[in-house]
Amino acid sequence: LMFLKKITRGVFKPRSFQCMCCTHDAQVKLGRKLQKKPWAHSASRVHIADEQVAEMLAKTITKDIRNDSIIFEANPGPGILTKALLENGAQRLRIFVPKESDYVLDLKKIETEYSNLEICYANILDIHRIWTRDAIQGTSVLPTLFENIEVKNWEEEPVIKLIAPLSPLTGYGFLRNLFKQVAHSTGIFTCGRMEVFPFINDYEYLQMTSNPKCKDYWIYKKCTVLYHSFFEIQHLHTFSWQIFAPEVITTHKTIRRGDPKVCHLVKLTPRKDLHSKYDPSILPAFIFFVTQATMKQSNYVIAFFEKLMPGCGPKLIKLGIPLFAKFGELEPDSYLQLFAEISEWDEFKESGFFATMSGREYEEIS
């Protein structure tokens, strides 16, 4: 099953005989690269610094707030948005502050003024690392982030709203890990569904809202399929990156693929029927399937599955898959429907699909 490729990252290992002069030369070259790439100095954590924008955001997020709702705010900075949320009727507000933040004293002062404000000394935007560390080291940091919050069934309405100011550098990792957290009902979805309000760059938004019929066909990617399969997407506002502090540098090539001057505030809500319509145990394997299927948009659907399950073509045609249909021509929502149907076939369960997954991924879906 060589056609199912395993994605790996190359790791550079310095030579053991590398002398100090070579190390110095490497450092000089790195310094020159950083001078050529000012985005490398861009802040990894940003916060809302515009008071008018903070007031607008607070009204948007609290307009449909319920009595049992709680708002999570990541990277509050000096508390400009924090104050606006409290003054606009936030019932409970929990802010996540890294211990090394320069604004701890400012936020403690606000905490003394509002009894419904809680400070948690952690970076919730790194929750995928916290989750992994807990699993490997046997720690229990993740539950402390959701202390005194009732666990809800997946079909119940979300009670948590997460405001996530993402810099162009950190946004990619946080957003891509949302898919795995939904699939396993963990991470920020430990207590059930959560409404996520991330600030994203324009290129990420184009991928999020793309479809097979869009003129920029190359934007239609794996993440497009997973966003549509797992989330309901609502666009709320478009802003300039200037609303953030520290300054956000937008010269990175990925950001420049879209409009580098703007960012978008969107609302991501996990689909309510995700667990009732589909077997939750297939969702981790579905992510792996989409990764393989979308490596080339020109991959033929039936040919792909024939390599896994010889002779399955007629059954796929009965499902409505045209003989020469390509994965790049399928609508995003149809991927999960197709995979849910095929995963029930005995020949698929006996195929080598699961064997191609890494040992860790296989254990998680077993």
Secondary structure as the mmCIF struct_conf table of DSSP 4:
data_model
#
loop_
_struct_conf.conf_type_id
_struct_conf.id
_struct_conf.beg_label_comp_id
_struct_conf.beg_label_asym_id
_struct_conf.beg_label_seq_id
_struct_conf.end_label_comp_id
_struct_conf.end_label_asym_id
_struct_conf.end_label_seq_id
TURN_TY1_P TURN_TY1_P1 MET A 2 PHE A 3
BEND BEND1 LEU A 4 LEU A 4
HELX_LH_PP_P HELX_LH_PP_P1 LYS A 5 ILE A 7
TURN_TY1_P TURN_TY1_P2 SER A 16 PHE A 17
HELX_RH_AL_P HELX_RH_AL_P1 MET A 20 LYS A 36
HELX_RH_3T_P HELX_RH_3T_P1 PRO A 38 HIS A 41
BEND BEND2 SER A 42 SER A 42
BEND BEND3 SER A 44 ARG A 45
STRN STRN1 HIS A 47 ILE A 48
HELX_RH_AL_P HELX_RH_AL_P2 GLU A 51 THR A 62
TURN_TY1_P TURN_TY1_P3 LYS A 63 ASP A 64
TURN_TY1_P TURN_TY1_P4 ASN A 67 ASP A 68
STRN STRN2 ILE A 70 ALA A 74
TURN_TY1_P TURN_TY1_P5 GLY A 77 GLY A 79
HELX_RH_AL_P HELX_RH_AL_P3 ILE A 80 GLU A 87
TURN_TY1_P TURN_TY1_P6 ASN A 88 GLY A 89
BEND BEND4 GLN A 91 GLN A 91
STRN STRN3 LEU A 93 PHE A 96
TURN_TY1_P TURN_TY1_P7 LYS A 99 GLU A 100
TURN_TY1_P TURN_TY1_P8 ASP A 102 TYR A 103
HELX_RH_AL_P HELX_RH_AL_P4 VAL A 104 GLU A 113
TURN_TY1_P TURN_TY1_P9 SER A 115 ASN A 116
STRN STRN4 LEU A 117 CYS A 120
BEND BEND5 ALA A 122 ALA A 122
HELX_RH_3T_P HELX_RH_3T_P2 ILE A 124 ASP A 126
HELX_RH_AL_P HELX_RH_AL_P5 ILE A 127 GLN A 137
HELX_RH_AL_P HELX_RH_AL_P6 LEU A 142 LEU A 145
TURN_TY1_P TURN_TY1_P10 PHE A 146 ASN A 148
TURN_TY1_P TURN_TY1_P11 TRP A 154 GLU A 155
BEND BEND6 GLU A 156 GLU A 156
HELX_LH_PP_P HELX_LH_PP_P2 GLU A 157 PRO A 158
STRN STRN5 ILE A 160 ALA A 164
TURN_TY1_P TURN_TY1_P12 PRO A 168 THR A 170
HELX_RH_AL_P HELX_RH_AL_P7 GLY A 171 HIS A 184
TURN_TY1_P TURN_TY1_P13 SER A 185 SER A 185
HELX_RH_3T_P HELX_RH_3T_P3 GLY A 187 PHE A 189
TURN_TY1_P TURN_TY1_P14 THR A 190 CYS A 191
BEND BEND7 GLY A 192 GLY A 192
STRN STRN6 MET A 194 ASN A 201
HELX_RH_AL_P HELX_RH_AL_P8 ASP A 202 MET A 208
TURN_TY1_P TURN_TY1_P15 THR A 209 THR A 209
TURN_TY1_P TURN_TY1_P16 PRO A 212 LYS A 213
BEND BEND8 CYS A 214 LYS A 215
HELX_RH_3T_P HELX_RH_3T_P4 TYR A 217 ILE A 219
HELX_RH_AL_P HELX_RH_AL_P9 LYS A 222 PHE A 230
STRN STRN7 PHE A 231 SER A 240
HELX_RH_3T_P HELX_RH_3T_P5 TRP A 241 ILE A 243
STRN STRN8 PHE A 244 ALA A 245
BEND BEND9 PRO A 246 PRO A 246
HELX_LH_PP_P HELX_LH_PP_P3 GLU A 247 ILE A 249
TURN_TY1_P TURN_TY1_P17 LYS A 253 THR A 254
HELX_RH_3T_P HELX_RH_3T_P6 ILE A 255 ARG A 257
BEND BEND10 GLY A 258 GLY A 258
TURN_TY1_P TURN_TY1_P18 PRO A 260 LYS A 261
STRN STRN9 VAL A 262 PRO A 270
TURN_TY1_P TURN_TY1_P19 LYS A 272 ASP A 273
HELX_RH_AL_P HELX_RH_AL_P10 LEU A 274 LYS A 277
BEND BEND11 TYR A 278 TYR A 278
HELX_RH_3T_P HELX_RH_3T_P7 PRO A 280 ILE A 282
HELX_RH_AL_P HELX_RH_AL_P11 LEU A 283 ALA A 293
TURN_TY1_P TURN_TY1_P20 THR A 294 THR A 294
BEND BEND12 MET A 295 LYS A 296
TURN_TY1_P TURN_TY1_P21 GLN A 297 SER A 298
STRN STRN10 TYR A 300 TYR A 300
HELX_RH_AL_P HELX_RH_AL_P12 VAL A 301 LEU A 308
BEND BEND13 MET A 309 MET A 309
TURN_TY1_P TURN_TY1_P22 PRO A 310 GLY A 311
HELX_RH_AL_P HELX_RH_AL_P13 GLY A 313 LYS A 318
TURN_TY1_P TURN_TY1_P23 LEU A 319 GLY A 320
TURN_TY1_P TURN_TY1_P24 LEU A 323 PHE A 324
STRN STRN11 LYS A 326 LYS A 326
HELX_RH_3T_P HELX_RH_3T_P8 PHE A 327 GLU A 329
BEND BEND14 LEU A 330 LEU A 330
HELX_RH_AL_P HELX_RH_AL_P14 PRO A 332 ILE A 342
TURN_TY1_P TURN_TY1_P25 SER A 343 GLU A 344
HELX_RH_AL_P HELX_RH_AL_P15 ASP A 346 LYS A 349
TURN_TY1_P TURN_TY1_P26 GLU A 350 GLU A 350
BEND BEND15 SER A 351 GLY A 352
TURN_TY1_P TURN_TY1_P27 PHE A 353 PHE A 353
HELX_RH_3T_P HELX_RH_3T_P9 PHE A 354 THR A 356
BEND BEND16 MET A 357 MET A 357
HELX_RH_AL_P HELX_RH_AL_P16 GLY A 359 ILE A 365
#
